[in-house]
Amino acid sequence: MAHLTVIHSARSAGDADASEAELVRQIACGNRESLACLYRGYRRRLVRFLARLTRRADIIDEAINDVFWVVWQHADGYRGDARVSTWIMGIAYRCALKALRTHGHEGERAANEPEAHNERDAGSAGNDPSAQHELSDWVAKGLAHLTHEQRVTLELAYGGGHSLEEIAAIMDCPVSTVKARMFHARVKLRNLLPALAGVHVGVHVGVAVAAPGQRGEPT
């Protein structure tokens, strides 16, 4: 049964990738409805991703608008060599860096400040929404102490489910750099999260920060 579930999930993911690729092809032909459909499908994901770079909602909105302007203008340049999600997240990363350069350091996220556009899935709250909110806030404080490259790397890996190779393409860097950022981010979180919770380092605090099985330590 578990094997069939995995197969079904893989097929579903493949169908979604094919549908998104078809939307991009239609956008390249000038179909605005397809652009709107892609926008609806990606806005929430982009908000979460960009919130790892800036706490300002206006900069996030500006970057998202820029992303879909680029998609509209350059859809005909998409060749299908990567998933549409990898292509879009790469555009988003570059647009965000451009927006941050325009607005200066005032646009960067500050440590211990709340995330912009706090859009968590209601379904992830579990049986105790207040406890889940406290846990999410605690982890967010830990992430705020990382560099923006480390935050983005973790968000793409754990939040977006991207592979090391896809993250390297999105952030325009070698895979070895992605591995190093992930490794150092996890080490920092292992030290930071217990301290933020008032627990001595080494005591189990209920949050796993180990990498997914397919992602190894840097060599």
PyMOL CGO cylinders between C-alpha atoms (Angstrom):
from pymol import cmd
from pymol.cgo import CYLINDER

trace = [
    CYLINDER, 0.00, 0.00, 0.00, 2.83, 2.39, 0.90, 0.3, 1, 1, 1, 1, 1, 1,
    CYLINDER, 2.83, 2.39, 0.90, 4.53, 1.57, -2.42, 0.3, 1, 1, 1, 1, 1, 1,
    CYLINDER, 4.53, 1.57, -2.42, 1.34, 2.42, -4.32, 0.3, 1, 1, 1, 1, 1, 1,
    CYLINDER, 1.34, 2.42, -4.32, 1.07, 5.71, -2.40, 0.3, 1, 1, 1, 1, 1, 1,
    CYLINDER, 1.07, 5.71, -2.40, 4.61, 6.66, -3.44, 0.3, 1, 1, 1, 1, 1, 1,
    CYLINDER, 4.61, 6.66, -3.44, 3.85, 5.83, -7.06, 0.3, 1, 1, 1, 1, 1, 1,
    CYLINDER, 3.85, 5.83, -7.06, 0.63, 7.87, -6.92, 0.3, 1, 1, 1, 1, 1, 1,
    CYLINDER, 0.63, 7.87, -6.92, 2.49, 10.83, -5.38, 0.3, 1, 1, 1, 1, 1, 1,
    CYLINDER, 2.49, 10.83, -5.38, 5.18, 10.65, -8.05, 0.3, 1, 1, 1, 1, 1, 1,
    CYLINDER, 5.18, 10.65, -8.05, 2.56, 10.56, -10.80, 0.3, 1, 1, 1, 1, 1, 1,
    CYLINDER, 2.56, 10.56, -10.80, 0.71, 13.48, -9.22, 0.3, 1, 1, 1, 1, 1, 1,
    CYLINDER, 0.71, 13.48, -9.22, 3.91, 15.51, -9.07, 0.3, 1, 1, 1, 1, 1, 1,
    CYLINDER, 3.91, 15.51, -9.07, 4.67, 14.63, -12.68, 0.3, 1, 1, 1, 1, 1, 1,
    CYLINDER, 4.67, 14.63, -12.68, 1.17, 15.65, -13.77, 0.3, 1, 1, 1, 1, 1, 1,
    CYLINDER, 1.17, 15.65, -13.77, 1.54, 18.96, -11.93, 0.3, 1, 1, 1, 1, 1, 1,
    CYLINDER, 1.54, 18.96, -11.93, 4.90, 19.63, -13.60, 0.3, 1, 1, 1, 1, 1, 1,
    CYLINDER, 4.90, 19.63, -13.60, 3.40, 18.89, -17.01, 0.3, 1, 1, 1, 1, 1, 1,
    CYLINDER, 3.40, 18.89, -17.01, 0.41, 21.16, -16.32, 0.3, 1, 1, 1, 1, 1, 1,
    CYLINDER, 0.41, 21.16, -16.32, 2.67, 24.02, -15.27, 0.3, 1, 1, 1, 1, 1, 1,
    CYLINDER, 2.67, 24.02, -15.27, 4.86, 23.56, -18.34, 0.3, 1, 1, 1, 1, 1, 1,
    CYLINDER, 4.86, 23.56, -18.34, 1.75, 23.76, -20.50, 0.3, 1, 1, 1, 1, 1, 1,
    CYLINDER, 1.75, 23.76, -20.50, 0.74, 26.98, -18.73, 0.3, 1, 1, 1, 1, 1, 1,
    CYLINDER, 0.74, 26.98, -18.73, 4.12, 28.49, -19.54, 0.3, 1, 1, 1, 1, 1, 1,
    CYLINDER, 4.12, 28.49, -19.54, 3.74, 27.48, -23.19, 0.3, 1, 1, 1, 1, 1, 1,
    CYLINDER, 3.74, 27.48, -23.19, 0.34, 29.19, -23.28, 0.3, 1, 1, 1, 1, 1, 1,
    CYLINDER, 0.34, 29.19, -23.28, 1.80, 32.29, -21.61, 0.3, 1, 1, 1, 1, 1, 1,
    CYLINDER, 1.80, 32.29, -21.61, 4.45, 32.39, -24.32, 0.3, 1, 1, 1, 1, 1, 1,
    CYLINDER, 4.45, 32.39, -24.32, 1.56, 32.60, -26.80, 0.3, 1, 1, 1, 1, 1, 1,
    CYLINDER, 1.56, 32.60, -26.80, 0.11, 35.59, -24.96, 0.3, 1, 1, 1, 1, 1, 1,
    CYLINDER, 0.11, 35.59, -24.96, -2.52, 33.82, -22.85, 0.3, 1, 1, 1, 1, 1, 1,
    CYLINDER, -2.52, 33.82, -22.85, -3.20, 36.08, -19.85, 0.3, 1, 1, 1, 1, 1, 1,
    CYLINDER, -3.20, 36.08, -19.85, -5.55, 33.59, -18.20, 0.3, 1, 1, 1, 1, 1, 1,
    CYLINDER, -5.55, 33.59, -18.20, -2.68, 31.11, -17.99, 0.3, 1, 1, 1, 1, 1, 1,
    CYLINDER, -2.68, 31.11, -17.99, -0.51, 33.78, -16.37, 0.3, 1, 1, 1, 1, 1, 1,
    CYLINDER, -0.51, 33.78, -16.37, -3.25, 34.44, -13.81, 0.3, 1, 1, 1, 1, 1, 1,
    CYLINDER, -3.25, 34.44, -13.81, -3.54, 30.72, -13.11, 0.3, 1, 1, 1, 1, 1, 1,
    CYLINDER, -3.54, 30.72, -13.11, 0.21, 30.41, -12.56, 0.3, 1, 1, 1, 1, 1, 1,
    CYLINDER, 0.21, 30.41, -12.56, 0.14, 33.48, -10.33, 0.3, 1, 1, 1, 1, 1, 1,
    CYLINDER, 0.14, 33.48, -10.33, -2.59, 31.98, -8.14, 0.3, 1, 1, 1, 1, 1, 1,
    CYLINDER, -2.59, 31.98, -8.14, -0.69, 28.74, -7.87, 0.3, 1, 1, 1, 1, 1, 1,
    CYLINDER, -0.69, 28.74, -7.87, 2.61, 30.35, -6.87, 0.3, 1, 1, 1, 1, 1, 1,
    CYLINDER, 2.61, 30.35, -6.87, 1.79, 33.49, -4.89, 0.3, 1, 1, 1, 1, 1, 1,
    CYLINDER, 1.79, 33.49, -4.89, 1.53, 31.80, -1.49, 0.3, 1, 1, 1, 1, 1, 1,
    CYLINDER, 1.53, 31.80, -1.49, 4.71, 29.81, -2.09, 0.3, 1, 1, 1, 1, 1, 1,
    CYLINDER, 4.71, 29.81, -2.09, 6.58, 32.93, -3.18, 0.3, 1, 1, 1, 1, 1, 1,
    CYLINDER, 6.58, 32.93, -3.18, 5.40, 34.90, -0.15, 0.3, 1, 1, 1, 1, 1, 1,
    CYLINDER, 5.40, 34.90, -0.15, 6.80, 32.23, 2.16, 0.3, 1, 1, 1, 1, 1, 1,
    CYLINDER, 6.80, 32.23, 2.16, 10.04, 32.02, 0.20, 0.3, 1, 1, 1, 1, 1, 1,
    CYLINDER, 10.04, 32.02, 0.20, 10.62, 35.77, -0.01, 0.3, 1, 1, 1, 1, 1, 1,
    CYLINDER, 10.62, 35.77, -0.01, 9.79, 36.22, 3.68, 0.3, 1, 1, 1, 1, 1, 1,
    CYLINDER, 9.79, 36.22, 3.68, 13.11, 34.48, 4.35, 0.3, 1, 1, 1, 1, 1, 1,
    CYLINDER, 13.11, 34.48, 4.35, 14.81, 37.48, 2.72, 0.3, 1, 1, 1, 1, 1, 1,
    CYLINDER, 14.81, 37.48, 2.72, 12.81, 40.48, 3.91, 0.3, 1, 1, 1, 1, 1, 1,
    CYLINDER, 12.81, 40.48, 3.91, 10.22, 41.34, 6.57, 0.3, 1, 1, 1, 1, 1, 1,
    CYLINDER, 10.22, 41.34, 6.57, 8.67, 44.11, 4.47, 0.3, 1, 1, 1, 1, 1, 1,
    CYLINDER, 8.67, 44.11, 4.47, 5.40, 43.21, 2.78, 0.3, 1, 1, 1, 1, 1, 1,
    CYLINDER, 5.40, 43.21, 2.78, 5.82, 45.96, 0.17, 0.3, 1, 1, 1, 1, 1, 1,
    CYLINDER, 5.82, 45.96, 0.17, 9.16, 44.54, -0.99, 0.3, 1, 1, 1, 1, 1, 1,
    CYLINDER, 9.16, 44.54, -0.99, 7.67, 41.05, -1.16, 0.3, 1, 1, 1, 1, 1, 1,
    CYLINDER, 7.67, 41.05, -1.16, 4.78, 42.33, -3.27, 0.3, 1, 1, 1, 1, 1, 1,
    CYLINDER, 4.78, 42.33, -3.27, 7.18, 44.26, -5.50, 0.3, 1, 1, 1, 1, 1, 1,
    CYLINDER, 7.18, 44.26, -5.50, 9.35, 41.18, -6.03, 0.3, 1, 1, 1, 1, 1, 1,
    CYLINDER, 9.35, 41.18, -6.03, 6.33, 38.97, -6.83, 0.3, 1, 1, 1, 1, 1, 1,
    CYLINDER, 6.33, 38.97, -6.83, 5.05, 41.48, -9.37, 0.3, 1, 1, 1, 1, 1, 1,
    CYLINDER, 5.05, 41.48, -9.37, 8.51, 41.57, -10.94, 0.3, 1, 1, 1, 1, 1, 1,
    CYLINDER, 8.51, 41.57, -10.94, 8.60, 37.77, -11.06, 0.3, 1, 1, 1, 1, 1, 1,
    CYLINDER, 8.60, 37.77, -11.06, 5.43, 37.50, -13.11, 0.3, 1, 1, 1, 1, 1, 1,
    CYLINDER, 5.43, 37.50, -13.11, 6.43, 40.38, -15.34, 0.3, 1, 1, 1, 1, 1, 1,
    CYLINDER, 6.43, 40.38, -15.34, 9.59, 38.43, -16.17, 0.3, 1, 1, 1, 1, 1, 1,
    CYLINDER, 9.59, 38.43, -16.17, 7.54, 35.25, -16.68, 0.3, 1, 1, 1, 1, 1, 1,
    CYLINDER, 7.54, 35.25, -16.68, 5.19, 37.13, -19.03, 0.3, 1, 1, 1, 1, 1, 1,
    CYLINDER, 5.19, 37.13, -19.03, 8.05, 38.68, -20.99, 0.3, 1, 1, 1, 1, 1, 1,
    CYLINDER, 8.05, 38.68, -20.99, 10.30, 35.63, -21.19, 0.3, 1, 1, 1, 1, 1, 1,
    CYLINDER, 10.30, 35.63, -21.19, 8.01, 32.59, -21.15, 0.3, 1, 1, 1, 1, 1, 1,
    CYLINDER, 8.01, 32.59, -21.15, 9.20, 31.76, -24.66, 0.3, 1, 1, 1, 1, 1, 1,
    CYLINDER, 9.20, 31.76, -24.66, 12.69, 31.32, -23.21, 0.3, 1, 1, 1, 1, 1, 1,
    CYLINDER, 12.69, 31.32, -23.21, 11.63, 28.44, -21.00, 0.3, 1, 1, 1, 1, 1, 1,
    CYLINDER, 11.63, 28.44, -21.00, 12.97, 25.27, -22.62, 0.3, 1, 1, 1, 1, 1, 1,
    CYLINDER, 12.97, 25.27, -22.62, 11.85, 22.66, -20.09, 0.3, 1, 1, 1, 1, 1, 1,
    CYLINDER, 11.85, 22.66, -20.09, 15.38, 21.77, -18.98, 0.3, 1, 1, 1, 1, 1, 1,
    CYLINDER, 15.38, 21.77, -18.98, 14.25, 22.29, -15.36, 0.3, 1, 1, 1, 1, 1, 1,
    CYLINDER, 14.25, 22.29, -15.36, 10.92, 22.13, -13.57, 0.3, 1, 1, 1, 1, 1, 1,
    CYLINDER, 10.92, 22.13, -13.57, 8.78, 25.25, -13.85, 0.3, 1, 1, 1, 1, 1, 1,
    CYLINDER, 8.78, 25.25, -13.85, 9.04, 25.64, -10.07, 0.3, 1, 1, 1, 1, 1, 1,
    CYLINDER, 9.04, 25.64, -10.07, 12.85, 25.75, -10.29, 0.3, 1, 1, 1, 1, 1, 1,
    CYLINDER, 12.85, 25.75, -10.29, 12.67, 28.32, -13.08, 0.3, 1, 1, 1, 1, 1, 1,
    CYLINDER, 12.67, 28.32, -13.08, 10.21, 30.54, -11.20, 0.3, 1, 1, 1, 1, 1, 1,
    CYLINDER, 10.21, 30.54, -11.20, 12.03, 30.33, -7.88, 0.3, 1, 1, 1, 1, 1, 1,
    CYLINDER, 12.03, 30.33, -7.88, 15.25, 31.29, -9.61, 0.3, 1, 1, 1, 1, 1, 1,
    CYLINDER, 15.25, 31.29, -9.61, 13.55, 34.36, -11.08, 0.3, 1, 1, 1, 1, 1, 1,
    CYLINDER, 13.55, 34.36, -11.08, 12.10, 35.15, -7.64, 0.3, 1, 1, 1, 1, 1, 1,
    CYLINDER, 12.10, 35.15, -7.64, 15.50, 34.96, -5.96, 0.3, 1, 1, 1, 1, 1, 1,
    CYLINDER, 15.50, 34.96, -5.96, 17.06, 37.33, -8.48, 0.3, 1, 1, 1, 1, 1, 1,
    CYLINDER, 17.06, 37.33, -8.48, 14.11, 39.74, -8.27, 0.3, 1, 1, 1, 1, 1, 1,
    CYLINDER, 14.11, 39.74, -8.27, 14.31, 39.75, -4.48, 0.3, 1, 1, 1, 1, 1, 1,
    CYLINDER, 14.31, 39.75, -4.48, 18.03, 40.50, -4.48, 0.3, 1, 1, 1, 1, 1, 1,
    CYLINDER, 18.03, 40.50, -4.48, 17.42, 43.34, -6.94, 0.3, 1, 1, 1, 1, 1, 1,
    CYLINDER, 17.42, 43.34, -6.94, 14.64, 44.75, -4.73, 0.3, 1, 1, 1, 1, 1, 1,
    CYLINDER, 14.64, 44.75, -4.73, 16.85, 44.54, -1.65, 0.3, 1, 1, 1, 1, 1, 1,
    CYLINDER, 16.85, 44.54, -1.65, 19.65, 46.37, -3.44, 0.3, 1, 1, 1, 1, 1, 1,
    CYLINDER, 19.65, 46.37, -3.44, 17.15, 49.08, -4.41, 0.3, 1, 1, 1, 1, 1, 1,
    CYLINDER, 17.15, 49.08, -4.41, 15.81, 49.49, -0.87, 0.3, 1, 1, 1, 1, 1, 1,
    CYLINDER, 15.81, 49.49, -0.87, 19.12, 48.99, 0.91, 0.3, 1, 1, 1, 1, 1, 1,
    CYLINDER, 19.12, 48.99, 0.91, 19.62, 47.31, 4.29, 0.3, 1, 1, 1, 1, 1, 1,
    CYLINDER, 19.62, 47.31, 4.29, 16.25, 48.58, 5.55, 0.3, 1, 1, 1, 1, 1, 1,
    CYLINDER, 16.25, 48.58, 5.55, 14.61, 45.82, 3.53, 0.3, 1, 1, 1, 1, 1, 1,
    CYLINDER, 14.61, 45.82, 3.53, 16.54, 42.95, 5.07, 0.3, 1, 1, 1, 1, 1, 1,
    CYLINDER, 16.54, 42.95, 5.07, 15.01, 40.79, 7.73, 0.3, 1, 1, 1, 1, 1, 1,
    CYLINDER, 15.01, 40.79, 7.73, 16.14, 41.62, 11.26, 0.3, 1, 1, 1, 1, 1, 1,
    CYLINDER, 16.14, 41.62, 11.26, 16.83, 38.99, 13.88, 0.3, 1, 1, 1, 1, 1, 1,
    CYLINDER, 16.83, 38.99, 13.88, 13.96, 38.23, 16.29, 0.3, 1, 1, 1, 1, 1, 1,
    CYLINDER, 13.96, 38.23, 16.29, 11.39, 40.17, 14.21, 0.3, 1, 1, 1, 1, 1, 1,
    CYLINDER, 11.39, 40.17, 14.21, 8.16, 38.56, 12.96, 0.3, 1, 1, 1, 1, 1, 1,
    CYLINDER, 8.16, 38.56, 12.96, 7.89, 37.33, 9.40, 0.3, 1, 1, 1, 1, 1, 1,
    CYLINDER, 7.89, 37.33, 9.40, 6.17, 39.43, 6.76, 0.3, 1, 1, 1, 1, 1, 1,
    CYLINDER, 6.17, 39.43, 6.76, 2.95, 38.02, 5.30, 0.3, 1, 1, 1, 1, 1, 1,
    CYLINDER, 2.95, 38.02, 5.30, 2.39, 35.46, 8.03, 0.3, 1, 1, 1, 1, 1, 1,
    CYLINDER, 2.39, 35.46, 8.03, 0.55, 32.89, 5.88, 0.3, 1, 1, 1, 1, 1, 1,
    CYLINDER, 0.55, 32.89, 5.88, 0.77, 29.51, 7.54, 0.3, 1, 1, 1, 1, 1, 1,
    CYLINDER, 0.77, 29.51, 7.54, -1.36, 26.61, 6.41, 0.3, 1, 1, 1, 1, 1, 1,
    CYLINDER, -1.36, 26.61, 6.41, -4.33, 26.25, 8.72, 0.3, 1, 1, 1, 1, 1, 1,
    CYLINDER, -4.33, 26.25, 8.72, -4.12, 22.51, 8.22, 0.3, 1, 1, 1, 1, 1, 1,
    CYLINDER, -4.12, 22.51, 8.22, -0.66, 22.37, 9.81, 0.3, 1, 1, 1, 1, 1, 1,
    CYLINDER, -0.66, 22.37, 9.81, -1.87, 23.68, 13.17, 0.3, 1, 1, 1, 1, 1, 1,
    CYLINDER, -1.87, 23.68, 13.17, -2.58, 20.21, 14.51, 0.3, 1, 1, 1, 1, 1, 1,
    CYLINDER, -2.58, 20.21, 14.51, -4.73, 19.70, 17.58, 0.3, 1, 1, 1, 1, 1, 1,
    CYLINDER, -4.73, 19.70, 17.58, -3.30, 22.67, 19.49, 0.3, 1, 1, 1, 1, 1, 1,
    CYLINDER, -3.30, 22.67, 19.49, -3.11, 25.82, 17.32, 0.3, 1, 1, 1, 1, 1, 1,
    CYLINDER, -3.11, 25.82, 17.32, -1.64, 27.93, 20.12, 0.3, 1, 1, 1, 1, 1, 1,
    CYLINDER, -1.64, 27.93, 20.12, 1.17, 25.43, 20.70, 0.3, 1, 1, 1, 1, 1, 1,
    CYLINDER, 1.17, 25.43, 20.70, 1.81, 25.20, 16.97, 0.3, 1, 1, 1, 1, 1, 1,
    CYLINDER, 1.81, 25.20, 16.97, 1.99, 28.99, 16.72, 0.3, 1, 1, 1, 1, 1, 1,
    CYLINDER, 1.99, 28.99, 16.72, 4.47, 29.12, 19.60, 0.3, 1, 1, 1, 1, 1, 1,
    CYLINDER, 4.47, 29.12, 19.60, 6.59, 26.41, 17.97, 0.3, 1, 1, 1, 1, 1, 1,
    CYLINDER, 6.59, 26.41, 17.97, 6.55, 28.19, 14.59, 0.3, 1, 1, 1, 1, 1, 1,
    CYLINDER, 6.55, 28.19, 14.59, 7.50, 31.49, 16.23, 0.3, 1, 1, 1, 1, 1, 1,
    CYLINDER, 7.50, 31.49, 16.23, 10.37, 29.79, 18.06, 0.3, 1, 1, 1, 1, 1, 1,
    CYLINDER, 10.37, 29.79, 18.06, 11.74, 28.24, 14.86, 0.3, 1, 1, 1, 1, 1, 1,
    CYLINDER, 11.74, 28.24, 14.86, 11.32, 31.56, 13.01, 0.3, 1, 1, 1, 1, 1, 1,
    CYLINDER, 11.32, 31.56, 13.01, 13.46, 33.27, 15.65, 0.3, 1, 1, 1, 1, 1, 1,
    CYLINDER, 13.46, 33.27, 15.65, 16.15, 30.66, 15.07, 0.3, 1, 1, 1, 1, 1, 1,
    CYLINDER, 16.15, 30.66, 15.07, 16.01, 31.15, 11.30, 0.3, 1, 1, 1, 1, 1, 1,
    CYLINDER, 16.01, 31.15, 11.30, 16.31, 34.91, 11.75, 0.3, 1, 1, 1, 1, 1, 1,
    CYLINDER, 16.31, 34.91, 11.75, 19.85, 34.38, 13.11, 0.3, 1, 1, 1, 1, 1, 1,
    CYLINDER, 19.85, 34.38, 13.11, 20.99, 32.70, 9.88, 0.3, 1, 1, 1, 1, 1, 1,
    CYLINDER, 20.99, 32.70, 9.88, 22.37, 34.49, 6.85, 0.3, 1, 1, 1, 1, 1, 1,
    CYLINDER, 22.37, 34.49, 6.85, 19.84, 35.09, 4.08, 0.3, 1, 1, 1, 1, 1, 1,
    CYLINDER, 19.84, 35.09, 4.08, 21.63, 32.51, 1.91, 0.3, 1, 1, 1, 1, 1, 1,
    CYLINDER, 21.63, 32.51, 1.91, 21.24, 29.90, 4.65, 0.3, 1, 1, 1, 1, 1, 1,
    CYLINDER, 21.24, 29.90, 4.65, 17.57, 30.77, 5.24, 0.3, 1, 1, 1, 1, 1, 1,
    CYLINDER, 17.57, 30.77, 5.24, 16.78, 30.57, 1.55, 0.3, 1, 1, 1, 1, 1, 1,
    CYLINDER, 16.78, 30.57, 1.55, 18.64, 27.27, 1.19, 0.3, 1, 1, 1, 1, 1, 1,
    CYLINDER, 18.64, 27.27, 1.19, 16.65, 25.69, 4.03, 0.3, 1, 1, 1, 1, 1, 1,
    CYLINDER, 16.65, 25.69, 4.03, 13.36, 27.09, 2.75, 0.3, 1, 1, 1, 1, 1, 1,
    CYLINDER, 13.36, 27.09, 2.75, 13.98, 25.70, -0.74, 0.3, 1, 1, 1, 1, 1, 1,
    CYLINDER, 13.98, 25.70, -0.74, 15.05, 22.31, 0.61, 0.3, 1, 1, 1, 1, 1, 1,
    CYLINDER, 15.05, 22.31, 0.61, 12.50, 21.76, 3.37, 0.3, 1, 1, 1, 1, 1, 1,
    CYLINDER, 12.50, 21.76, 3.37, 9.69, 24.15, 2.44, 0.3, 1, 1, 1, 1, 1, 1,
    CYLINDER, 9.69, 24.15, 2.44, 9.86, 23.75, -1.33, 0.3, 1, 1, 1, 1, 1, 1,
    CYLINDER, 9.86, 23.75, -1.33, 11.17, 20.19, -1.61, 0.3, 1, 1, 1, 1, 1, 1,
    CYLINDER, 11.17, 20.19, -1.61, 13.88, 21.15, -4.11, 0.3, 1, 1, 1, 1, 1, 1,
    CYLINDER, 13.88, 21.15, -4.11, 16.92, 18.96, -4.68, 0.3, 1, 1, 1, 1, 1, 1,
    CYLINDER, 16.92, 18.96, -4.68, 20.48, 20.16, -4.14, 0.3, 1, 1, 1, 1, 1, 1,
    CYLINDER, 20.48, 20.16, -4.14, 20.90, 20.53, -7.89, 0.3, 1, 1, 1, 1, 1, 1,
    CYLINDER, 20.90, 20.53, -7.89, 17.71, 22.58, -8.20, 0.3, 1, 1, 1, 1, 1, 1,
    CYLINDER, 17.71, 22.58, -8.20, 18.73, 24.85, -5.31, 0.3, 1, 1, 1, 1, 1, 1,
    CYLINDER, 18.73, 24.85, -5.31, 22.10, 25.39, -6.96, 0.3, 1, 1, 1, 1, 1, 1,
    CYLINDER, 22.10, 25.39, -6.96, 20.32, 26.40, -10.18, 0.3, 1, 1, 1, 1, 1, 1,
    CYLINDER, 20.32, 26.40, -10.18, 17.94, 28.72, -8.34, 0.3, 1, 1, 1, 1, 1, 1,
    CYLINDER, 17.94, 28.72, -8.34, 20.71, 30.45, -6.37, 0.3, 1, 1, 1, 1, 1, 1,
    CYLINDER, 20.71, 30.45, -6.37, 23.23, 30.30, -9.23, 0.3, 1, 1, 1, 1, 1, 1,
    CYLINDER, 23.23, 30.30, -9.23, 25.97, 28.62, -7.23, 0.3, 1, 1, 1, 1, 1, 1,
    CYLINDER, 25.97, 28.62, -7.23, 27.76, 25.24, -7.12, 0.3, 1, 1, 1, 1, 1, 1,
    CYLINDER, 27.76, 25.24, -7.12, 26.12, 22.26, -5.43, 0.3, 1, 1, 1, 1, 1, 1,
    CYLINDER, 26.12, 22.26, -5.43, 29.04, 22.19, -2.99, 0.3, 1, 1, 1, 1, 1, 1,
    CYLINDER, 29.04, 22.19, -2.99, 28.09, 25.70, -1.85, 0.3, 1, 1, 1, 1, 1, 1,
    CYLINDER, 28.09, 25.70, -1.85, 24.49, 24.58, -1.26, 0.3, 1, 1, 1, 1, 1, 1,
    CYLINDER, 24.49, 24.58, -1.26, 25.73, 21.64, 0.83, 0.3, 1, 1, 1, 1, 1, 1,
    CYLINDER, 25.73, 21.64, 0.83, 27.98, 23.92, 2.87, 0.3, 1, 1, 1, 1, 1, 1,
    CYLINDER, 27.98, 23.92, 2.87, 25.19, 26.44, 3.53, 0.3, 1, 1, 1, 1, 1, 1,
    CYLINDER, 25.19, 26.44, 3.53, 22.82, 23.68, 4.58, 0.3, 1, 1, 1, 1, 1, 1,
    CYLINDER, 22.82, 23.68, 4.58, 25.41, 22.11, 6.87, 0.3, 1, 1, 1, 1, 1, 1,
    CYLINDER, 25.41, 22.11, 6.87, 26.37, 25.35, 8.62, 0.3, 1, 1, 1, 1, 1, 1,
    CYLINDER, 26.37, 25.35, 8.62, 22.71, 26.40, 8.94, 0.3, 1, 1, 1, 1, 1, 1,
    CYLINDER, 22.71, 26.40, 8.94, 21.82, 23.11, 10.64, 0.3, 1, 1, 1, 1, 1, 1,
    CYLINDER, 21.82, 23.11, 10.64, 24.78, 23.36, 12.99, 0.3, 1, 1, 1, 1, 1, 1,
    CYLINDER, 24.78, 23.36, 12.99, 23.81, 26.91, 13.95, 0.3, 1, 1, 1, 1, 1, 1,
    CYLINDER, 23.81, 26.91, 13.95, 20.17, 25.92, 14.51, 0.3, 1, 1, 1, 1, 1, 1,
    CYLINDER, 20.17, 25.92, 14.51, 21.20, 22.98, 16.71, 0.3, 1, 1, 1, 1, 1, 1,
    CYLINDER, 21.20, 22.98, 16.71, 22.98, 25.45, 18.96, 0.3, 1, 1, 1, 1, 1, 1,
    CYLINDER, 22.98, 25.45, 18.96, 20.45, 28.30, 18.73, 0.3, 1, 1, 1, 1, 1, 1,
    CYLINDER, 20.45, 28.30, 18.73, 17.09, 26.59, 19.13, 0.3, 1, 1, 1, 1, 1, 1,
    CYLINDER, 17.09, 26.59, 19.13, 17.70, 25.07, 22.57, 0.3, 1, 1, 1, 1, 1, 1,
    CYLINDER, 17.70, 25.07, 22.57, 19.08, 28.42, 23.80, 0.3, 1, 1, 1, 1, 1, 1,
    CYLINDER, 19.08, 28.42, 23.80, 16.04, 30.29, 22.48, 0.3, 1, 1, 1, 1, 1, 1,
    CYLINDER, 16.04, 30.29, 22.48, 13.82, 27.80, 24.30, 0.3, 1, 1, 1, 1, 1, 1,
    CYLINDER, 13.82, 27.80, 24.30, 15.82, 28.13, 27.52, 0.3, 1, 1, 1, 1, 1, 1,
    CYLINDER, 15.82, 28.13, 27.52, 17.12, 24.58, 27.27, 0.3, 1, 1, 1, 1, 1, 1,
    CYLINDER, 17.12, 24.58, 27.27, 20.74, 23.48, 27.57, 0.3, 1, 1, 1, 1, 1, 1,
    CYLINDER, 20.74, 23.48, 27.57, 22.38, 22.42, 24.30, 0.3, 1, 1, 1, 1, 1, 1,
    CYLINDER, 22.38, 22.42, 24.30, 22.15, 18.67, 23.81, 0.3, 1, 1, 1, 1, 1, 1,
    CYLINDER, 22.15, 18.67, 23.81, 18.69, 18.33, 25.39, 0.3, 1, 1, 1, 1, 1, 1,
    CYLINDER, 18.69, 18.33, 25.39, 16.01, 17.12, 22.98, 0.3, 1, 1, 1, 1, 1, 1,
    CYLINDER, 16.01, 17.12, 22.98, 13.61, 19.99, 22.25, 0.3, 1, 1, 1, 1, 1, 1,
    CYLINDER, 13.61, 19.99, 22.25, 11.22, 18.34, 19.81, 0.3, 1, 1, 1, 1, 1, 1,
    CYLINDER, 11.22, 18.34, 19.81, 12.39, 19.82, 16.48, 0.3, 1, 1, 1, 1, 1, 1,
    CYLINDER, 12.39, 19.82, 16.48, 14.44, 17.83, 14.02, 0.3, 1, 1, 1, 1, 1, 1,
    CYLINDER, 14.44, 17.83, 14.02, 16.96, 19.85, 12.05, 0.3, 1, 1, 1, 1, 1, 1,
    CYLINDER, 16.96, 19.85, 12.05, 18.68, 16.95, 10.33, 0.3, 1, 1, 1, 1, 1, 1,
    CYLINDER, 18.68, 16.95, 10.33, 18.74, 17.03, 6.56, 0.3, 1, 1, 1, 1, 1, 1,
    CYLINDER, 18.74, 17.03, 6.56, 16.50, 14.83, 4.43, 0.3, 1, 1, 1, 1, 1, 1,
    CYLINDER, 16.50, 14.83, 4.43, 17.99, 11.44, 3.69, 0.3, 1, 1, 1, 1, 1, 1,
    CYLINDER, 17.99, 11.44, 3.69, 18.99, 12.26, 0.11, 0.3, 1, 1, 1, 1, 1, 1,
    CYLINDER, 18.99, 12.26, 0.11, 21.00, 15.28, 1.17, 0.3, 1, 1, 1, 1, 1, 1,
    CYLINDER, 21.00, 15.28, 1.17, 24.41, 14.66, 2.70, 0.3, 1, 1, 1, 1, 1, 1,
    CYLINDER, 24.41, 14.66, 2.70, 26.96, 16.68, 4.61, 0.3, 1, 1, 1, 1, 1, 1,
    CYLINDER, 26.96, 16.68, 4.61, 29.44, 18.77, 2.61, 0.3, 1, 1, 1, 1, 1, 1,
    CYLINDER, 29.44, 18.77, 2.61, 32.57, 16.98, 1.57, 0.3, 1, 1, 1, 1, 1, 1,
]
cmd.load_cgo(trace, "trace")
